[in-house]
Amino acid sequence: MKKKVLATVLSFTMVVSSLVGCGGAAGGGNATDTQSSSAPASTDTAAQAGNDEAAKPAAELTGIDAIIAEAEGMTMEELAKKAIEESNGKTFYGVGNSSRGKSALPVFIEYLQTIDPSYSMEFEWQQPKNNKIFEQLTSDSLKSEGTFAMTLIQDGNQIQSKMVDTDILKTYIPKEWADANGTTADAYEGFLPLQTLNKVFMYNNQGTAQFTNCWDFVYEGSHPLFMGVDSEIVGKNFLMMLTEEKYATWLKEAFDKLDDTKKAYFEPTIQEMQADANDLGLGANGAYALAWIKLWVNNYNEQTDDGPICNTLVDASAKDQSGLLVYSKLRSVEESASVSVNNINVAAYQDGYTGIGGYGYCHYLFLTKNSPLPWTACAFIAYMTCTEKGFEAWGKDMGGYSHNPEVAKEIEDTFHHSQGGGDEFPAKNDRGYDWWTTEGELVLEDPMYCSDVSFTVGSWIDVLDHYAPGE
């Protein structure tokens, strides 16, 4: 049955490709590599469709678009004064994928009180479960004045197609953030990222298994622990990004370094995927990407959350097990006789490791199109992205990188993530964004690419068989 479904998907893909050039989009998108030397500076090639209003001369803008345009030319202090005037004595409602917005808001209020000690603002922060944030924002957008002032949101694919293309969310670029990245609000293309988070390959080192190549995680008998493409959609974005030619080439280069025995194991699957790669309009190394994706989905052991994955891998009893999980989970490991961070290795940190070390995805910040407190939302967004204190709720952990190079430096000076574990726990010594995105071969989510291939590659992924332990 699944073969019939796959055939239908691929056949329809070929029709769409011939009519609207979808195949070209799938194979031709390139993630931008123009990040700052100290922190990521853009969100790859994420286009902001539905931005016609923002493209108008400032004099022609109205409503929220006019406020954003004006705010983009203002300093943090100027925004703060606007926020105080607008929201003193009111309640601020925010919604996000990260609960830490609730931690950042009181610090923001304290900052406003340094300008006006009489200022007060109540707040509520919601964190919808099961990816309901998109439904919640869509429903709120139908009101003449919304409930939510702003959002902190992940999953670039759905943000692009459901929130930005539909003009539900609005991008605001703070002046200080643009200045720090050597750009301007008018010149910058993409969503405003609060941070990039990384999920990295780890494995328990108490057994005999060796993971020296990213293909080892999909080799015979390997069942890595993973939160799964149905549990957390950014995981599916990771798999779709592997088909972008840059990352497909990384997989091909890693394959070339395997020994003959492992090459012989993988080659039939790669050959099998060649026709699908052609049908999906992928580049020269697309079959390697599809083969890795197929084997990963066929074999990963799906878990409900990264916390339990971490707890499993750091236990001495988890010999030879591996996983792909948020790097920062190592912060919460409580050392004991059988549990230790030293029971795991971060694969990419090991001498001789070859291939992708994990993937990175962003938390993005937006105003809602009908924000009831737009000036306060702009000021809060600027505070989180342009000050160390504002970013600290996220910056206290390794594996989360500010897109403001000045803030990134201040965070490292404060928390010393590069030596977070010292000599005692080397796995916790974060090598930083620059290392991960070059030597560490971190695959970066590009919202526009994911949106472009969601129907084609995404549909192909949807019909792959999943591993069922015990069957």
N, C-alpha and C positions, 0 to 999 in steps of 0.2 A: 504493500500500500504506500509506504513512504517513498519507494522508487517512483511510483506513479505521480505522487505529489511533487517530487523533485523535478521530474520531467516536465510537468506542467509549469512550474516556476521558471525553469530554464527556457522553455519554449516561449513563454510570455515575455521573458527578459529580452530574448532575441528580437521579438517584434518591437518592444519599446525602444531597444537600442537603435534599430533601423529607422524608427520614426522620429525620435527626439534626441538621438545622440547620447543616450544614457551610458552606453559602454565607454564612451570617451571620458565622461565624468568620473567613472569608476576607476579607470586606469591612469588618468592624467593629473589627478589632484596631488599637490605636493605640500606637505606640512612645512611651514616656514621655520627656518633655523636662525632667526635673527635675535635671539635672546641676549640680554645683557650678560656681561662676564660674571656678574655677581648674583643675578636672579633672573627668572624668566620675564620677558618684556612684552610678549604679545600672546594671543591665543591662537597661534597658527593662522590658518586661512579662514577662520570663522566669519562668514559674511553676515551682514545685518540686513537681510531682506525685510521689506516692510518699513524701511527707514526713510521713506520719501519726505515725511515731515521734517526730519532732522536735516535733510539736504537743502531745504529751503533757506533763503536769506533770513537772518534773525528777525528782521522787521516783519516778515510774513508769518512767523510761527505763532501759534496760539496755545493756550492751556499748558499742559504738562511739558510739551516740547519747548515752549518759550522759557519756562522756568529752568529746564535743564540747560538750554543754551546760555542763559544768563549765569547759571551756577558754574558752568565750565570755565568761566573767566574769573572766578572769585577765589580768594585765598581761604584757608581754613577758618581763620578768625572772622572773615566777612560772612561766611556760611553759618558759623556758629551764632552770630547775632541775628541772622534771618531765622534760624531754627528757634532761638529763644523767643523771638517775637511771635512765631507761628504756633508753638506747641506748649508754651508755659501753662501748666495746670491741666493739660490734656492727657490722653492715653494713646500710646504708640503701639500699633499692632504690627508685628513682623512674622514672617513664616520662612522656614528654611529646612534644608537637609541636615544641617549641623545644629545641635543643641547649644553650641557655644555662642550663638548670637545672644542668647539669654545672659551669658556671662559678660559679653562685651557692652551691652546696653547700660548697665549701672556705671561702668567706667566712663562711657560717653557722657552720661548725665553729670558725673562729677567734673568732667572737663568743662561742660557748659556752665556749671556753677562757679568755676574760677573766673568766668566773665561776668556772670550775674548771680550772686549768692542767693538771691530770692527765687531762682528758677527751680521748678519742680515738674516732673513728668512721670506718670505711671506707665507701665509697659506690660505687654503680654507677648510671648514668643511661642509659636506653635511649630511642632516638628511632625508633620504627617507621616504615617507609616505606609508601607506597601506602595510606594510611589504615587500616593494620592495627591501630592503637592500640585501636580499639573491639573487635576480635576478641580482642586480647591481654588487655584488661581483663575482658571477658566470661568468657574461659577462667579467668583468675585468680580471679574471683569465686566459682567453684564449689568452691574449696578451703576447708577449715575455717579455716585461717589463710593469708592471701594472701602473695604475694611482694612486691608493690608497696605501699609505705606511702602514697603519694599520687600524684597526676597533675597535670600542666599540659596542658590539652587545648583544642582549638579545634573549631569547627563546632557552633554552638548547636543546630541542628536535630537532629543525631544524638545530641548530649549529652542533649537533652530526651527523645527517644523511646527511645534504647537504653541510656542510663546512669542517668538520674534517675527516669524513670517506672518503671524496673525495679529501683530502689533499689540499684544497683551502686555508685554514687558518692554521697558524702555532703558536703553543704555545711557549711563551718565559717566563721563570720564573726568575725575577730579584734576584740577590744574596742577597741584603738586605732584600727583602721580604721573601725569603726562610729562612734566618738567624733568622728573627723576629718570624717566625712560627716554629722554631726548626727543620727544614728539609733542604733538598738540592734539587736542580733542578732535579737531577737524581732520587731521591727517591719520589718526589711529583707526584701524579697521579691526573689528572683532568685538567680542564681549569683554566686559571688565572683570578680570579674574581677581578674586581675593587671594587664592593660593593654588598651587599644584600639590596634590597628594600623590604619593607613590605606593603602589602595591608591588612587592618584590618576591622573587622565588627564594624560599628557604627550605632547608631539609635537616632532619635529625641526624646528628653525626655519631650516634652511639652504636651504629651498626656497621656494615661493610659496603653499603651502596655508595656509589660515586656519582655525583651530578656535576660533570665538567663541561656540559654543553646543553643549551636550551632544548635540544632534541631528546636529551635523556629523560625529560619530564613527560614525554609521550612515548617512550620506548616500552617494549613488551613488559607487562607486569607492573608498570608504574601507574598509580592512582592518586595523583596529587589532591590534597584537600583544597577546595575552592568554593567561594560563596555562590557561584553559579550565575548563568546568564538570565535565569528567571527570577533569582532572588535580588540581584542588584544589576540594573541595566547597564551601568558603566562597564561591567564585565563583558557584555556583548559588544559594546563600542570598542573595547580592546581588541576583540577578535576581528571585528570589521576593519580596524586600522591596520592589522597585519597585512591586508591585501593591498594597501597603498605601496607603491613600488619601492619606496625607500626601505620600508620595514620588511617587505618580501625579499629584498636583496640581502638584508641582514640575516634572514633565515636561510637563504641559499648559501651565503658565505659560511654560516655555522655548519650547515650540512656538509659542505666540502671538506671540513676539518674532522669529520667523523672517521672512525676506522672502517675497514671494508665490511666487517660483519654487520655493523649498524646501518651502513649505507644500504646493504642488501635487504635489510629488514624494511627500510622506509621506501625504497625505490618503487615497489609495486603501487603503493598508495599515491606517490607523486605522479607516476604515469597515469594512474586512474583519474587523477584530478586535472589532467591537462585539458581534457575536453571541456570540463566545467569552467576552468579558468578562461578559456577562449570564449565560451558562451557568455560569461559574465563581464567580458571586456577588460580583463585584467592585463597587467603588464607582463614582461618577459619571464618574471619569476613568480607569477601568480600561483602556479601549481604548487610551489613549495609552501606558500602561505596557506592554501586550501588544505594541503595534506596535514600540516601542523594543526590547523583548526579542527579538522575532522577527527584526528587522533586525540586531541585534547578533549573535545566534547564527548567522544566515545568512552573516555577513560577517567575523567576527573570524578572525584568522590564529593558530591555536592553537600555543603554545610550551610547552616542557617545564618552564620555570622563569622566575622574574622576573629572575634574574641575566643570562641571555642577552638578554632583552628590553631591559634597561637598556644592555647593551654595544652592542646594535644602534642604539638611538635616539641615543646620545651621539656616534656617529661621524658626521663631516661628510657621509659618502656616503649616509646614510639620509634623504635629502631627502624631506620631506612625509610621512614615516611617523609613526604615532602608536601609543600603547599605554596600557594600564591596568595599573599595577604598583605594588609596594610602594615607598612614598616613600623609605624608608631606603636603598634600593639605590644612591642617588646618593652615599652616603658612600664607596663603594669604587671610584669612577671614578678612574683614573689619567690625569692630563692629559698630552696629547702634541700633536703638530702637527695631527693629524686627529681626536683624541678630546678632548672637553671637556664638562663640565656645561653650559657656555654654549651648546652646540649644541642644547639642548632648552629648552622652556618648560613649566612647570607650568601647565596650562590655566586652572585656577581663579584663579591669581595675576594673570592678564592683565586689564588694564582693559577693561571691556565684556563680559567673558565671562559667559554666562548658563546657568544650569542646574546639574545635579549635577556635583560636582567629583571624585567618587570614592565609595568605600565604606569603612566601618570595621567591623572584627570583633574579637572579644575572644579572649585567652587566659584561660581560667578555671582555678581551682585547686580541687581536691577531695581529700578523703580517700577511700580505698577502704573498702568496707563491712567488710572483713576485714583491715584494716591491721595488720601485725605490730608497728608502732611508731607508734601513734596520737598519743601526746603529742609525739614528735619531729616528726611530720608537721605537727601544729598549730603547733608553734614555728617550723618552717621556713616554713610558709605565712605566719604573722604577720611573720616577719622579712622576707620578700620584699615584702609589701604595706604594711608600716608603717615601714620604714627606708630611707633613701637608699642605703646600702651594699647592702642586700638586693635593691633594685630596679635597681641600677647596671648589672648585666649586660644589661638591656634598655634602661635609661634613657639609655645613652650614645649612642643613635641618635635622630635626629629621626624623627617619625612614629610614635612609640610612647608612649602617654600613660598614666601611672599613674592609677588610680582613687582614689588617696588624695591629696586636695588639698595636704596638707602635704608629702608626698613629691614631688609634681609640682613644687612651688615649689623644693624643695631641688635637684631634678634640673636645673631651668632655671638656678638660681643656679650650679650646678657646670659645666654643659656649654654654656650660652648657645645653645640651639638656635635661638632667634629670630634670632640673627646667626651661624648656623653657617657661612655662606658669605661673610659680610661683604658688602662692595661688589663683590668680585671674582666671586662666584658666587651671585647673588641667588636662584636656584632652590633653594638649600639653606637659605635662611632660613625656618625652620618658623614658620608663623603660629599654631600651637597648636590645641589641641582646641576651645576656645571658638569660634575663627574658623572652623575647618573645619566644625563642626556647625551653624553659622548662615550666615554669608556664603558659606562654601565649599560649602554644601549637600552635606555628606557623608551618605550613606545608611548608617544604623546597623543592624547585624544584631540582630534581636529573636528569640531562640530559640523562644519560644512561638508567635509568628506564623509563623515558618518551619515549625515542626512542624505547625501547624494547616493550612497550605496545601501541605504537601509532597506529599500524594497528588493534590490537584487541580491547582494551578498547577505543581507540580513535575513531574507526569506530562505536563502540556501542554508544558513545556519539553523534556522528554525526546524528544519525537517531532519536534522542529524539525530542519530540514536544517542541516548544518554546512558552512561554506566549505571547499573543497578547492583550494588553490593549484594552478594549472596546468590545471585542468579547464575 
